[in-house]
Amino acid sequence: MAKANSSFSEVQIARRIKEGRGQGHGKDYIPWLTVQEVPSAGRSHRIYSHKTGRVHHLLSDLELAVFLSLEWESSVLDIREQFPLLPSDTRQIAIDSGIKHPAIRGVDQVMSTDFLVDC
């Protein structure tokens, strides 16, 4: 069952980093978010990749369609889904863009991108 709370405390963020979430390549990569952890009224998918040798966690039908295209593209070497954009990197982007960094109860939140692809 998915958790209803989608924000993370500093302790939870540190724990995920220590667990290796969002780190590694190929079969050793662990996504920042898994389908079990994200509340959704839509459909999610767990699908095995022969290219990476592991199960991928996809949060929508659109992510599945993109994943299948990437899986069959010969120039793609690695597919990492739910890749974290850590506040240590995104704070400066927010400052340079003149926007406020996303925070919940004073904790800068980790954003994620659907895919990081190596070609």
N, C-alpha and C positions, 0 to 999 in steps of 0.2 A: 504494500500500500504506500502510495506517495505521501510525503510530508506536506502539510498545508503551508508551512512557513518557507519562503524562498530566500530569505535573507540569512546571512551568516555572521556570527560574532567573530571577533579577532581570534579567539581560541579555536573555533571551528575552521577558520581559514588556515591557521597554522597547522592544525591536525591534518587537513587535506593535503597541504604541501608536504608534510612529513610522510604521509601515506604514499606519496609519489603521484598524486593526481595531477594531470596535465603535463606530465613529464615522460620522457622516454620516446622511443620510435618503434614502428612496426609492431610486433607481437608484444613488446614490453610496455607500450603506451597504455596509460590508464586515464580515461576521460574525467574531466572536472565534475561533470554531472552524469548520472546514469538514469535510465528510464524509470527506475523504481523511486528515485528521489525527487522527481519533478511532477507537481500536480498538473493535471491536464484533463480537459474535457475532450480533447482530440485523440488521435491515434499516435502511438509511439511504436518503434520497431527495434528489435535486437536481431542483427543479421551478421552471419559469419562472412569474413572476407578471405578469399584465397590469396589476395595480394599482400595482406598484412598478417594473416595467420591468427586472427583473433575476432571476437564478437564486437561489433560496433553498436553504440547506443544512439539511436536516431529519434528525435522528439516530434517528428511530423512526417506526413506523406511527402511533402516537398523535399525534406532532407533525404528521405529514402530515394527519391527520383535523382537527386544530385549525386548521392552516394553510388547508385548503380551506374551512372554515367562515368564517374571517376574510376570505379572498379574495372570497367572495360576499356578505359583509355590507356593505351600502351605506354605513353610518356609519364604516367603517374607512378611514382615510386612508393609513396607513403600517404596515408589518409589518416588524419587525426581529427576526431570530432569532439565537440564541446570543449574546445581549447580555451583555457583561461587567459584573460587579459588582466594581469595582476595590477593592483593599485600603484605599486612602485613604478610601473611603466605608464599607466594611464593618467596619473595625477598631472604629470607635466603636459600631456596632450590636452587635458582639460584647461589648464592654466593658459597654455599657448592659444587655445581656441576661445578663451574668454567665457567658458561655461563652468558651471558647478559640477564637481565630480559626484556621481551617484553615491549617496550614503544613507544608511538607515540607522537611526538612533546613534548618530555620530560615528558609525563605523563605515569607512569607505568600502564599497562592495566590489567584489570580483565580477567583472563582466566576462562574457565568453563569446567566441565566434563559432558558428556552426561547424566550419571546417578549416583546417590548416593543411594544405596539400603540398607535398614535395614532388617536383618533376625532374 
